[in-house]
Amino acid sequence: MGWNIFVTRMIPQPGIDILQKQCERVDINPEDRVLSKEELIDGVKGRDGVLCLLTDTIDEDVFEAARGVRIFANHAVGFNNIDVEAATRHGIMVTNTPGVLTDATADLTWALILAVARRIVESDSYARAGKYKGWGPLLLLGESVAGATLGIVGAGRIGTAVVERSAGFKMNILYADTGRNEALEKNWKAKRVDLEKLLKESDFVTLHVPLLPETTHLIGSRELGLMKKSGFLINTCRGPVVDEKALVEALRTGQIAGAGLDVYENEPLLESGLADLDNAVLLPHIGSATVKARTKMAVMAAENLIAGLKGKRPHNLVNPDVLRE
């Protein structure tokens, strides 16, 4: 086909292979970095389709430049980086890659739970620095995970997968969600409670909600104050769900015991003081960073894009109203 495609950053090769097989021209950002607004606008001009990432802000200015673009295929489950309303107004399809990273993100959530509870990063640094001089009964004491109460905020696919992985730890499960998850209740004896009760009673609070106006700063100073002083907060969903300034203060003062973060309010920037805290485990947004998950995301995004260009309805169309315009 004679399609002209722009890929905003290199993705796993299988996704590129699909595009190159189907399209006449596929241009890829040659640098391993996020494009500036000006570079992004320049890159989308004269294209038929764009494969973009969560780190690309696709707004009215970009759509104005993307006059010939029929579809933006987002290489991500989330699509809060795209002004979907504006896309629909411009007659442009938007797609995402749902369901691909459930296992990868649930695995990483558990890596953070164990890391903060057992002070893994602190212990690694301690040993590497040559401070380990022998076993001691009070050396780097952490908290038990087995038998603890796990609080799931957002009991969708990823939240459910996190609960499934808790079986070997014989944990008590609480969850807060806008709707019931009957499978969790039946299979894992999970109890649905309101957010306040979950925060008060959980030893580990892990967040798995989408970023929406009503979930922005869902966890702030008030909510952190409800948690146990021995409690831990885990965030692998979206950074702005947590008021990061309030979290730094809670960690600094011992209001909560620790936090494990893979996402941040102003990525890639960290709130001042966060990196100085030993009771925070900080990861660079690697929730989906497995070969299997990222490859599947690349393939799905490419297939969504090609389907849209062929005049078909992509499987993962975010704005179906665009087809009725």
N, C-alpha and C positions, 0 to 999 in steps of 0.2 A: 504493500500500500504506500501511497505517497505522503504519509503523515509525518509531521515534524514535531518531535517531542523534546521537552526539556526536563532533566532530572536535577533537582537542586543540590544533591549531594550523593556521592557514591553509595550504592546499596549493594547487598550481596549479589554476586554475578548471575545466579539463575534468573533474577528479576530483570537484569539488563539483557540477558539472552533472549527473553520473551519479547522485549521491546524491539531489539535489533532485528529479530526475525520477522516482525510484523510491520515495522516502520521504515520509511526511507531514510530518515535522519533522526538520530538520537544524540543530543548534546548533554554532557554531564559536567556539572561543576567540577573542575579539575583539582580543586583544593579541598582538603579535609577540614572544612570550617563552615560556619553558617554564613550565608551571603548577606551583605548589607542590603538595606531597602533598595538602594539605587541599582545594585547588581541584580537583585531579584526582579525588579521591574524591567530592566533591560533584557533579562533572560527569558521572560515570558512572552515578549513581543514576537508576533508572527508565528506562534506555535498553534498546533491543533490540540495538544494535551500537555499537562504538567504533572509530574510525579514529585510531590513535595513531602517535607518532614514536619514533625510537630514543632520543630524549632523555627520554622518559617512562618512569619506573620502574613497571612493572606487576607488583605483588607480591600476596601474600596479603591484605593490607589492602584493596587495590583490588578484588580479586575478591570479597571479603566485601561490599563496598558495591555491587558490580555484579550484584546478584541476578538481574535479568532479562536480562542481556547474554548473547547467544548466540555472539558472535564479536568478537575484537579483531583488526583488520586493521592490521598494522604497515607503515608507509610507509618500509620499509627492507629491505635484503637481510638484514642481521643481525637477530637477535632475542634477543640476550643481555640486553636490557632487560626481557624478559618471563620470569616464572617459569612456564615451559611445563608443568612437572610439576603445579604448583598449578592452572593453567588446566584441564588434563585432569581433575584431581580434581574441579573445579567444573563439569565438563561444558561448558567453553567452548572453542570453536575459536580457533586462532591461525594467522594467515597472514603471509607476507612477500612481498617483491617481487624474486625472484632474476633474474639475467641481464640486468637493465635497465641497470645502470650500468657494465658491463664496459668499454666503449669510453671512457666519460667518465673513469673512474678510471685506466685505462691511459694515457690522454692526460696526465692530471695527474701521474702517476708520472714520465713523461718530461719534463714541465715542471720537476719538482723535480730530476731527474738533471742536466739541462742548467743549471739555475739554480745548483746547488751547485758543479758542476764549473767553470763559467765565471764564478762570483762575480757573477751578474747583479744580485742585490739590492744587494750592496755597491757595485757600479759605478753603479747607478741613484742611490743615496743620495749617492755621491761627486760625481756630475755635478750633481745638484740643489742640493747644498750650495755650489756654486761653486768646488769644489776642483780641477776639471779645468782645467789651464793649458796643456795641450799633450801630444802623444803622447810616451811614454817607453818604452824597451825593457823596463823592469822593472815597469811600471804594472799592478797588479792581475792578476798572472799566475795562471792557473788550471790545471786538468788536462785532458788530452785525453780525449775520449769515444770517438772512432774507434779501433777496434782493441783497446779495453780489454776486460776480463773482467767480464761481468755475472752476478751471482749471484741467482737467483730462489729465495726461500724460500716454498714453496707454489705449486705449478705447476698451479693450477686455471684457471678461465676468465680471471681477470684476469692472473694470472702469465703465462699463455700469450699473451694480448694484448700484454703488455709486451714479450715476446720478439719477437713479430711486428713490432713497431715498431722493433726494433733492427737490422733488416736493412740499412738504409742506412749504419749505422755499422760494419758488418763486425766485430761483437763476438764474442768467445768466450763461450759460454753454459754456465753450470753451474746445476744446480737441485737442491734438496733437498726431498723430499716423501716421505710415507709410502708412496706407490705410484709406479709408473713412468708417465711420460707419453710413450707411444711416438710420438705425433705430433711432439712437440718434438724427440725424438731423431732421427726420420727427416727431418723438414722443416728443422730448424734446427741439426742436429748438436749438440744439447745433450747434456751429459754429466751423468748423475745421480750425485751424490756425497753423503757425509754432511755434516751442518751444519758440523762442525769444518773439514773440508777446504774447503768453500765459503767460509767466513769467511776462512780463511788466504789463499786464492788470488784472491778477487774484488776488483776495483777499486770496483765498485758493488754493494752488497747491498740488495735491495729486498724488502720483506715483504708477503706476500699470503696469510696464514693466517687462519682464523676464530679468534675469542677463545674458548678452551676452557681448562679447568684446566691441561692439559698445555702450552698455548701462552702462558699468563700468565708474563711475564718470561722468555720464550724467549731474549731478548737481554738479558743482564745484564753485569756487570763482567767476568766470565770471557770471555764471547763477544766483547765489544768488544776485550778484550785480544788476542784471536786475529786480529783484523783488521789489515790493513796500515795503517801510519801515514798512508799516502796514500789510504786507503779512505774511502768515503762510505756512510752508512746512510740508506735511504729508507723511510719508513713511511707507507703510505696505507691500512692495514687497520684495526687497532684499537690504541688507545693503550697499554693494559696489556700488550701483547705485548713492549714495551720497558720495562726498568727505567729510568725517566726520570732518576732521581737519578744512576744510574751513567752514563747518557749525557751528562749535563751535565758530569760530572767528566772523561769521556773527551774531550769537545770542548774543555773548558777547558785540559786539560793537553797537548793535541795528540796524544793516544793514537790518535785517528782524525782525518782531515782535515776532515770536515764531515758534516752531516746535513740532510735535507729531510723535514719532518714536516707531515702534514695532520691528524694525530690525536694525542691526548695521554692520559696515564695518568689524569688527574683532570679531564677536560674540564668546563667551559671554562678551568679553572685551568692555568697552566703551572708546571712545577717551578721553584723559586727559582733565579735565575741564567740560565735558558735564554734569556730575551728579551734578555740583555745580550751574547750571543755572536754575533760577526759571521760565524762559520762555520756557523751554523744558519739555514736558510730555513724560516720558520714560516707556515703557512696555517691559516685557521679552518675546518677540516673541510669543504672544498668539492669533495671527490672526485667527487661526483655532480652538482655544481652546473652543469649545462648545461640549457638550456630543454628540449631533447629528452628527456634522461634523467629530470629531475624530473617532467615532465609525464607520461611513461610510468609512472613510479612511482605518481603520484597516480591515474591511470586504473586501473592494476592493483590497487592497494589498494582502490579503490572497487568494482571488479568482484568482487574476492574477498569483500568484505563483503556485497554484494547476493546473491551466489551462496549464501553461508552462510545468510542469512536466508530464502532461498527453499527451503531444505532440500536444496540440492545440495552436493556436495563441491567446495569451492573448489580451483582449480588448484594453488594454492601453500599447501596445508594443512601446517603444521609438525607438528601433533600428530594424526596419523590415528587413534591409539588412542582419541581422544575419541568417534569415531563408533561404537566398539564398546562404549562404556560402557553 
